[in-house]
Amino acid sequence: MEFEKVKVYTRDEYKGAQEPVAFVWRGRRYEVAEILDRWYEGRLDSTRFPLSYFKVRTGEGELHILRYHEFFRAWGIRVPRESG
């Protein structure tokens, strides 16, 4: 999976990996209508960085996966594969 940096707004801005409520990607703002799923990686393995994932549906009905990298305090969005 390829991820691209994205600006994410959360319920509590002072804590990085709180529930996303909106994000700006490629110059466009998306409102999160629903969090469909969430999962975590690396929390029990000291050799891996902790990552938090959120599968969201936007107000327009688009599905996206957002990832929060706790070590770098950075958000990313999964870039859809191009068909062909």
Biopython code that builds the backbone (N, CA, C, O; Angstrom):
import numpy as np
from Bio.PDB.StructureBuilder import StructureBuilder

atoms = [
    (1, "MET", "N", (0.832, -1.179, 0.000)),
    (1, "MET", "CA", (0.000, 0.000, 0.000)),
    (1, "MET", "C", (0.874, 1.239, 0.000)),
    (1, "MET", "O", (1.884, 1.309, 0.700)),
    (2, "GLU", "N", (0.475, 2.198, -0.783)),
    (2, "GLU", "CA", (1.197, 3.466, -0.843)),
    (2, "GLU", "C", (0.379, 4.536, -0.118)),
    (2, "GLU", "O", (-0.830, 4.655, -0.318)),
    (3, "PHE", "N", (1.062, 5.310, 0.725)),
    (3, "PHE", "CA", (0.408, 6.376, 1.465)),
    (3, "PHE", "C", (1.026, 7.716, 1.096)),
    (3, "PHE", "O", (2.212, 7.813, 0.784)),
    (4, "GLU", "N", (0.189, 8.742, 1.142)),
    (4, "GLU", "CA", (0.596, 10.108, 0.825)),
    (4, "GLU", "C", (0.269, 10.977, 2.042)),
    (4, "GLU", "O", (-0.732, 10.752, 2.722)),
    (5, "LYS", "N", (1.114, 11.963, 2.309)),
    (5, "LYS", "CA", (0.881, 12.846, 3.446)),
    (5, "LYS", "C", (-0.437, 13.590, 3.267)),
    (5, "LYS", "O", (-0.793, 13.998, 2.162)),
    (6, "VAL", "N", (-1.157, 13.760, 4.386)),
    (6, "VAL", "CA", (-2.459, 14.414, 4.354)),
    (6, "VAL", "C", (-2.646, 15.181, 5.659)),
    (6, "VAL", "O", (-2.148, 14.761, 6.704)),
    (7, "LYS", "N", (-3.356, 16.294, 5.604)),
    (7, "LYS", "CA", (-3.692, 17.069, 6.806)),
    (7, "LYS", "C", (-5.015, 16.542, 7.334)),
    (7, "LYS", "O", (-6.015, 16.526, 6.617)),
    (8, "VAL", "N", (-5.017, 16.108, 8.600)),
    (8, "VAL", "CA", (-6.228, 15.552, 9.200)),
    (8, "VAL", "C", (-6.623, 16.383, 10.407)),
    (8, "VAL", "O", (-5.781, 16.761, 11.222)),
    (9, "TYR", "N", (-7.904, 16.660, 10.510)),
    (9, "TYR", "CA", (-8.472, 17.344, 11.667)),
    (9, "TYR", "C", (-9.166, 16.288, 12.522)),
    (9, "TYR", "O", (-9.908, 15.450, 12.011)),
    (10, "THR", "N", (-8.916, 16.337, 13.830)),
    (10, "THR", "CA", (-9.462, 15.325, 14.730)),
    (10, "THR", "C", (-10.358, 15.967, 15.777)),
    (10, "THR", "O", (-10.404, 17.189, 15.912)),
    (11, "ARG", "N", (-11.066, 15.127, 16.512)),
    (11, "ARG", "CA", (-11.966, 15.624, 17.564)),
    (11, "ARG", "C", (-11.197, 16.428, 18.616)),
    (11, "ARG", "O", (-11.642, 17.495, 19.036)),
    (12, "ASP", "N", (-10.062, 15.918, 19.029)),
    (12, "ASP", "CA", (-9.230, 16.594, 20.023)),
    (12, "ASP", "C", (-7.876, 16.871, 19.392)),
    (12, "ASP", "O", (-7.034, 15.977, 19.313)),
    (13, "GLU", "N", (-7.661, 18.088, 18.947)),
    (13, "GLU", "CA", (-6.436, 18.437, 18.221)),
    (13, "GLU", "C", (-5.164, 18.217, 19.028)),
    (13, "GLU", "O", (-4.102, 18.003, 18.443)),
    (14, "TYR", "N", (-5.239, 18.262, 20.353)),
    (14, "TYR", "CA", (-4.023, 18.120, 21.150)),
    (14, "TYR", "C", (-3.526, 16.677, 21.215)),
    (14, "TYR", "O", (-2.386, 16.446, 21.615)),
    (15, "LYS", "N", (-4.350, 15.704, 20.832)),
    (15, "LYS", "CA", (-3.940, 14.298, 20.816)),
    (15, "LYS", "C", (-3.986, 13.820, 19.371)),
    (15, "LYS", "O", (-5.047, 13.833, 18.747)),
    (16, "GLY", "N", (-2.857, 13.404, 18.840)),
    (16, "GLY", "CA", (-2.720, 13.111, 17.418)),
    (16, "GLY", "C", (-3.641, 12.095, 16.798)),
    (16, "GLY", "O", (-4.190, 12.361, 15.729)),
    (17, "ALA", "N", (-3.842, 10.940, 17.409)),
    (17, "ALA", "CA", (-4.565, 9.866, 16.731)),
    (17, "ALA", "C", (-6.006, 9.742, 17.198)),
    (17, "ALA", "O", (-6.546, 8.637, 17.265)),
    (18, "GLN", "N", (-6.625, 10.858, 17.517)),
    (18, "GLN", "CA", (-8.038, 10.823, 17.860)),
    (18, "GLN", "C", (-8.852, 10.607, 16.594)),
    (18, "GLN", "O", (-8.293, 10.591, 15.497)),
    (19, "GLU", "N", (-10.143, 10.445, 16.726)),
    (19, "GLU", "CA", (-11.000, 10.188, 15.574)),
    (19, "GLU", "C", (-10.939, 11.339, 14.579)),
    (19, "GLU", "O", (-11.110, 12.498, 14.957)),
    (20, "PRO", "N", (-10.697, 11.027, 13.307)),
    (20, "PRO", "CA", (-10.671, 12.084, 12.292)),
    (20, "PRO", "C", (-12.083, 12.582, 12.004)),
    (20, "PRO", "O", (-13.028, 11.795, 11.935)),
    (21, "VAL", "N", (-12.217, 13.898, 11.836)),
    (21, "VAL", "CA", (-13.513, 14.490, 11.490)),
    (21, "VAL", "C", (-13.478, 15.116, 10.096)),
    (21, "VAL", "O", (-14.523, 15.324, 9.479)),
    (22, "ALA", "N", (-12.275, 15.416, 9.601)),
    (22, "ALA", "CA", (-12.112, 15.991, 8.261)),
    (22, "ALA", "C", (-10.652, 15.844, 7.855)),
    (22, "ALA", "O", (-9.775, 15.659, 8.698)),
    (23, "PHE", "N", (-10.404, 15.931, 6.540)),
    (23, "PHE", "CA", (-9.031, 15.920, 6.064)),
    (23, "PHE", "C", (-8.935, 16.701, 4.757)),
    (23, "PHE", "O", (-9.910, 16.840, 4.018)),
    (24, "VAL", "N", (-7.731, 17.204, 4.497)),
    (24, "VAL", "CA", (-7.457, 17.929, 3.255)),
    (24, "VAL", "C", (-6.448, 17.105, 2.481)),
    (24, "VAL", "O", (-5.351, 16.821, 2.962)),
    (25, "TRP", "N", (-6.840, 16.724, 1.268)),
    (25, "TRP", "CA", (-5.994, 15.911, 0.405)),
    (25, "TRP", "C", (-6.026, 16.475, -1.000)),
    (25, "TRP", "O", (-7.088, 16.654, -1.596)),
    (26, "ARG", "N", (-4.831, 16.754, -1.518)),
    (26, "ARG", "CA", (-4.672, 17.303, -2.866)),
    (26, "ARG", "C", (-5.517, 18.554, -3.076)),
    (26, "ARG", "O", (-6.160, 18.736, -4.110)),
    (27, "GLY", "N", (-5.490, 19.417, -2.044)),
    (27, "GLY", "CA", (-6.148, 20.717, -2.143)),
    (27, "GLY", "C", (-7.649, 20.720, -1.912)),
    (27, "GLY", "O", (-8.290, 21.760, -2.064)),
    (28, "ARG", "N", (-8.215, 19.595, -1.552)),
    (28, "ARG", "CA", (-9.665, 19.516, -1.352)),
    (28, "ARG", "C", (-9.965, 19.041, 0.071)),
    (28, "ARG", "O", (-9.306, 18.139, 0.587)),
    (29, "ARG", "N", (-10.960, 19.655, 0.690)),
    (29, "ARG", "CA", (-11.352, 19.273, 2.052)),
    (29, "ARG", "C", (-12.482, 18.240, 1.986)),
    (29, "ARG", "O", (-13.444, 18.391, 1.232)),
    (30, "TYR", "N", (-12.338, 17.192, 2.795)),
    (30, "TYR", "CA", (-13.330, 16.126, 2.892)),
    (30, "TYR", "C", (-13.822, 16.064, 4.335)),
    (30, "TYR", "O", (-13.014, 16.070, 5.264)),
    (31, "GLU", "N", (-15.115, 16.005, 4.526)),
    (31, "GLU", "CA", (-15.689, 15.813, 5.851)),
    (31, "GLU", "C", (-15.910, 14.315, 6.060)),
    (31, "GLU", "O", (-16.410, 13.624, 5.172)),
    (32, "VAL", "N", (-15.537, 13.826, 7.226)),
    (32, "VAL", "CA", (-15.740, 12.414, 7.543)),
    (32, "VAL", "C", (-17.170, 12.249, 8.060)),
    (32, "VAL", "O", (-17.537, 12.794, 9.101)),
    (33, "ALA", "N", (-17.965, 11.487, 7.313)),
    (33, "ALA", "CA", (-19.349, 11.245, 7.708)),
    (33, "ALA", "C", (-19.445, 10.070, 8.676)),
    (33, "ALA", "O", (-20.308, 10.039, 9.553)),
    (34, "GLU", "N", (-18.531, 9.089, 8.499)),
    (34, "GLU", "CA", (-18.602, 7.882, 9.317)),
    (34, "GLU", "C", (-17.249, 7.184, 9.367)),
    (34, "GLU", "O", (-16.542, 7.103, 8.363)),
    (35, "ILE", "N", (-16.904, 6.688, 10.535)),
    (35, "ILE", "CA", (-15.732, 5.823, 10.673)),
    (35, "ILE", "C", (-16.247, 4.394, 10.603)),
    (35, "ILE", "O", (-16.980, 3.942, 11.483)),
    (36, "LEU", "N", (-15.858, 3.688, 9.549)),
    (36, "LEU", "CA", (-16.360, 2.342, 9.312)),
    (36, "LEU", "C", (-15.576, 1.268, 10.062)),
    (36, "LEU", "O", (-16.126, 0.236, 10.445)),
    (37, "ASP", "N", (-14.279, 1.527, 10.265)),
    (37, "ASP", "CA", (-13.428, 0.542, 10.921)),
    (37, "ASP", "C", (-12.193, 1.242, 11.438)),
    (37, "ASP", "O", (-11.846, 2.328, 10.975)),
    (38, "ARG", "N", (-11.529, 0.625, 12.394)),
    (38, "ARG", "CA", (-10.240, 1.122, 12.891)),
    (38, "ARG", "C", (-9.435, -0.067, 13.378)),
    (38, "ARG", "O", (-9.982, -1.034, 13.906)),
    (39, "TRP", "N", (-8.126, 0.022, 13.191)),
    (39, "TRP", "CA", (-7.242, -1.048, 13.655)),
    (39, "TRP", "C", (-5.862, -0.468, 13.911)),
    (39, "TRP", "O", (-5.554, 0.659, 13.524)),
    (40, "TYR", "N", (-5.040, -1.274, 14.575)),
    (40, "TYR", "CA", (-3.729, -0.817, 15.032)),
    (40, "TYR", "C", (-2.667, -1.839, 14.659)),
    (40, "TYR", "O", (-2.951, -3.031, 14.543)),
    (41, "GLU", "N", (-1.443, -1.363, 14.474)),
    (41, "GLU", "CA", (-0.289, -2.223, 14.209)),
    (41, "GLU", "C", (0.865, -1.777, 15.084)),
    (41, "GLU", "O", (0.998, -0.594, 15.399)),
    (42, "GLY", "N", (1.697, -2.728, 15.472)),
    (42, "GLY", "CA", (2.966, -2.419, 16.113)),
    (42, "GLY", "C", (2.937, -2.088, 17.580)),
    (42, "GLY", "O", (3.990, -1.800, 18.149)),
    (43, "ARG", "N", (1.803, -2.111, 18.216)),
    (43, "ARG", "CA", (1.753, -1.736, 19.634)),
    (43, "ARG", "C", (2.366, -2.783, 20.554)),
    (43, "ARG", "O", (2.888, -2.437, 21.614)),
    (44, "LEU", "N", (2.316, -4.036, 20.175)),
    (44, "LEU", "CA", (2.845, -5.104, 21.022)),
    (44, "LEU", "C", (4.211, -5.595, 20.571)),
    (44, "LEU", "O", (4.783, -6.496, 21.186)),
    (45, "ASP", "N", (4.732, -5.017, 19.514)),
    (45, "ASP", "CA", (6.012, -5.434, 18.944)),
    (45, "ASP", "C", (6.980, -4.259, 19.022)),
    (45, "ASP", "O", (6.815, -3.268, 18.310)),
    (46, "SER", "N", (7.982, -4.366, 19.880)),
    (46, "SER", "CA", (8.897, -3.240, 20.096)),
    (46, "SER", "C", (9.791, -2.954, 18.890)),
    (46, "SER", "O", (10.479, -1.933, 18.870)),
    (47, "THR", "N", (9.796, -3.824, 17.896)),
    (47, "THR", "CA", (10.623, -3.594, 16.704)),
    (47, "THR", "C", (9.861, -2.841, 15.616)),
    (47, "THR", "O", (10.424, -2.540, 14.564)),
    (48, "ARG", "N", (8.595, -2.537, 15.858)),
    (48, "ARG", "CA", (7.776, -1.844, 14.852)),
    (48, "ARG", "C", (7.237, -0.538, 15.418)),
    (48, "ARG", "O", (7.032, -0.404, 16.625)),
    (49, "PHE", "N", (7.013, 0.422, 14.527)),
    (49, "PHE", "CA", (6.405, 1.682, 14.935)),
    (49, "PHE", "C", (4.901, 1.505, 15.095)),
    (49, "PHE", "O", (4.277, 0.812, 14.290)),
    (50, "PRO", "N", (4.299, 2.123, 16.127)),
    (50, "PRO", "CA", (2.849, 2.048, 16.286)),
    (50, "PRO", "C", (2.131, 2.857, 15.199)),
    (50, "PRO", "O", (2.453, 4.020, 14.960)),
    (51, "LEU", "N", (1.165, 2.227, 14.555)),
    (51, "LEU", "CA", (0.357, 2.856, 13.515)),
    (51, "LEU", "C", (-1.113, 2.653, 13.849)),
    (51, "LEU", "O", (-1.512, 1.583, 14.310)),
    (52, "SER", "N", (-1.913, 3.684, 13.616)),
    (52, "SER", "CA", (-3.360, 3.601, 13.791)),
    (52, "SER", "C", (-4.009, 3.839, 12.437)),
    (52, "SER", "O", (-3.630, 4.763, 11.717)),
    (53, "TYR", "N", (-4.981, 3.013, 12.090)),
    (53, "TYR", "CA", (-5.675, 3.112, 10.798)),
    (53, "TYR", "C", (-7.156, 3.393, 11.028)),
    (53, "TYR", "O", (-7.753, 2.907, 11.988)),
    (54, "PHE", "N", (-7.735, 4.187, 10.129)),
    (54, "PHE", "CA", (-9.158, 4.493, 10.160)),
    (54, "PHE", "C", (-9.705, 4.355, 8.747)),
    (54, "PHE", "O", (-9.213, 5.001, 7.822)),
    (55, "LYS", "N", (-10.718, 3.514, 8.579)),
    (55, "LYS", "CA", (-11.422, 3.428, 7.300)),
    (55, "LYS", "C", (-12.630, 4.344, 7.434)),
    (55, "LYS", "O", (-13.480, 4.142, 8.301)),
    (56, "VAL", "N", (-12.702, 5.360, 6.562)),
    (56, "VAL", "CA", (-13.746, 6.376, 6.685)),
    (56, "VAL", "C", (-14.566, 6.507, 5.405)),
    (56, "VAL", "O", (-14.111, 6.190, 4.306)),
    (57, "ARG", "N", (-15.791, 6.987, 5.595)),
    (57, "ARG", "CA", (-16.650, 7.353, 4.468)),
    (57, "ARG", "C", (-16.836, 8.866, 4.548)),
    (57, "ARG", "O", (-17.167, 9.404, 5.605)),
    (58, "THR", "N", (-16.622, 9.544, 3.430)),
    (58, "THR", "CA", (-16.778, 10.995, 3.400)),
    (58, "THR", "C", (-18.248, 11.353, 3.211)),
    (58, "THR", "O", (-19.082, 10.484, 2.958)),
    (59, "GLY", "N", (-18.551, 12.627, 3.335)),
    (59, "GLY", "CA", (-19.901, 13.107, 3.101)),
    (59, "GLY", "C", (-20.390, 12.838, 1.694)),
    (59, "GLY", "O", (-21.594, 12.739, 1.459)),
    (60, "GLU", "N", (-19.452, 12.717, 0.746)),
    (60, "GLU", "CA", (-19.791, 12.420, -0.651)),
    (60, "GLU", "C", (-19.899, 10.920, -0.916)),
    (60, "GLU", "O", (-20.199, 10.503, -2.035)),
    (61, "GLY", "N", (-19.653, 10.112, 0.112)),
    (61, "GLY", "CA", (-19.760, 8.662, -0.034)),
    (61, "GLY", "C", (-18.475, 7.961, -0.446)),
    (61, "GLY", "O", (-18.484, 6.752, -0.678)),
    (62, "GLU", "N", (-17.362, 8.698, -0.543)),
    (62, "GLU", "CA", (-16.084, 8.087, -0.918)),
    (62, "GLU", "C", (-15.484, 7.361, 0.287)),
    (62, "GLU", "O", (-15.629, 7.810, 1.424)),
    (63, "LEU", "N", (-14.810, 6.235, 0.030)),
    (63, "LEU", "CA", (-14.133, 5.475, 1.082)),
    (63, "LEU", "C", (-12.641, 5.746, 1.027)),
    (63, "LEU", "O", (-12.039, 5.746, -0.048)),
    (64, "HIS", "N", (-12.044, 5.977, 2.194)),
    (64, "HIS", "CA", (-10.613, 6.233, 2.286)),
    (64, "HIS", "C", (-10.057, 5.568, 3.535)),
    (64, "HIS", "O", (-10.775, 5.344, 4.510)),
    (65, "ILE", "N", (-8.754, 5.253, 3.489)),
    (65, "ILE", "CA", (-8.052, 4.741, 4.666)),
    (65, "ILE", "C", (-7.029, 5.784, 5.086)),
    (65, "ILE", "O", (-6.149, 6.166, 4.315)),
    (66, "LEU", "N", (-7.167, 6.235, 6.327)),
    (66, "LEU", "CA", (-6.235, 7.190, 6.912)),
    (66, "LEU", "C", (-5.352, 6.453, 7.906)),
    (66, "LEU", "O", (-5.816, 5.560, 8.615)),
    (67, "ARG", "N", (-4.071, 6.832, 7.955)),
    (67, "ARG", "CA", (-3.123, 6.170, 8.858)),
    (67, "ARG", "C", (-2.392, 7.229, 9.676)),
    (67, "ARG", "O", (-1.945, 8.239, 9.133)),
    (68, "TYR", "N", (-2.271, 6.999, 10.968)),
    (68, "TYR", "CA", (-1.521, 7.885, 11.846)),
    (68, "TYR", "C", (-0.271, 7.166, 12.315)),
    (68, "TYR", "O", (-0.345, 6.087, 12.904)),
    (69, "HIS", "N", (0.887, 7.775, 12.049)),
    (69, "HIS", "CA", (2.187, 7.233, 12.448)),
    (69, "HIS", "C", (2.570, 7.925, 13.751)),
    (69, "HIS", "O", (2.921, 9.104, 13.756)),
    (70, "GLU", "N", (2.500, 7.180, 14.862)),
    (70, "GLU", "CA", (2.694, 7.794, 16.170)),
    (70, "GLU", "C", (4.104, 8.336, 16.392)),
    (70, "GLU", "O", (4.262, 9.374, 17.035)),
    (71, "PHE", "N", (5.119, 7.669, 15.882)),
    (71, "PHE", "CA", (6.496, 8.120, 16.091)),
    (71, "PHE", "C", (6.742, 9.475, 15.428)),
    (71, "PHE", "O", (7.346, 10.360, 16.035)),
    (72, "PHE", "N", (6.286, 9.642, 14.206)),
    (72, "PHE", "CA", (6.488, 10.889, 13.472)),
    (72, "PHE", "C", (5.339, 11.877, 13.642)),
    (72, "PHE", "O", (5.412, 13.007, 13.159)),
    (73, "ARG", "N", (4.276, 11.450, 14.332)),
    (73, "ARG", "CA", (3.088, 12.285, 14.513)),
    (73, "ARG", "C", (2.600, 12.821, 13.171)),
    (73, "ARG", "O", (2.382, 14.020, 12.999)),
    (74, "ALA", "N", (2.437, 11.907, 12.237)),
    (74, "ALA", "CA", (2.079, 12.284, 10.866)),
    (74, "ALA", "C", (0.926, 11.420, 10.351)),
    (74, "ALA", "O", (0.841, 10.227, 10.641)),
    (75, "TRP", "N", (0.058, 12.046, 9.594)),
    (75, "TRP", "CA", (-1.069, 11.360, 8.968)),
    (75, "TRP", "C", (-0.758, 11.071, 7.513)),
    (75, "TRP", "O", (-0.036, 11.822, 6.857)),
    (76, "GLY", "N", (-1.312, 9.971, 7.012)),
    (76, "GLY", "CA", (-1.208, 9.623, 5.599)),
    (76, "GLY", "C", (-2.543, 9.094, 5.112)),
    (76, "GLY", "O", (-3.390, 8.685, 5.907)),
    (77, "ILE", "N", (-2.724, 9.107, 3.810)),
    (77, "ILE", "CA", (-3.929, 8.559, 3.196)),
    (77, "ILE", "C", (-3.499, 7.527, 2.174)),
    (77, "ILE", "O", (-2.546, 7.743, 1.426)),
    (78, "ARG", "N", (-4.203, 6.402, 2.141)),
    (78, "ARG", "CA", (-3.863, 5.379, 1.157)),
    (78, "ARG", "C", (-4.238, 5.879, -0.228)),
    (78, "ARG", "O", (-5.367, 6.302, -0.480)),
    (79, "VAL", "N", (-3.258, 5.816, -1.111)),
    (79, "VAL", "CA", (-3.464, 6.270, -2.485)),
    (79, "VAL", "C", (-4.078, 5.129, -3.276)),
    (79, "VAL", "O", (-3.513, 4.036, -3.323)),
    (80, "PRO", "N", (-5.238, 5.369, -3.905)),
    (80, "PRO", "CA", (-5.857, 4.302, -4.700)),
    (80, "PRO", "C", (-4.975, 3.916, -5.882)),
    (80, "PRO", "O", (-4.329, 4.759, -6.505)),
    (81, "ARG", "N", (-4.967, 2.626, -6.170)),
    (81, "ARG", "CA", (-4.206, 2.157, -7.335)),
    (81, "ARG", "C", (-4.895, 2.615, -8.612)),
    (81, "ARG", "O", (-6.122, 2.640, -8.710)),
    (82, "GLU", "N", (-4.074, 2.973, -9.577)),
    (82, "GLU", "CA", (-4.612, 3.332, -10.885)),
    (82, "GLU", "C", (-4.917, 2.061, -11.641)),
    (82, "GLU", "O", (-4.106, 1.135, -11.646)),
    (83, "SER", "N", (-6.062, 1.998, -12.274)),
    (83, "SER", "CA", (-6.390, 0.801, -13.051)),
    (83, "SER", "C", (-5.648, 0.831, -14.378)),
    (83, "SER", "O", (-5.439, 1.890, -14.972)),
    (84, "GLY", "N", (-5.247, -0.375, -14.837)),
    (84, "GLY", "CA", (-4.584, -0.441, -16.142)),
    (84, "GLY", "C", (-3.189, -0.786, -16.129)),
    (84, "GLY", "O", (-2.562, -0.861, -17.185)),
]
sb = StructureBuilder()
sb.init_structure("model")
sb.init_model(0)
sb.init_chain("A")
sb.init_seg("    ")
for serial, (resi, resn, name, xyz) in enumerate(atoms, 1):
    if name == "N":
        sb.init_residue(resn, " ", resi, " ")
    sb.init_atom(name, np.array(xyz, "f"), 0.0, 1.0, " ", f" {name:<3s}", serial, name[0])
structure = sb.get_structure()
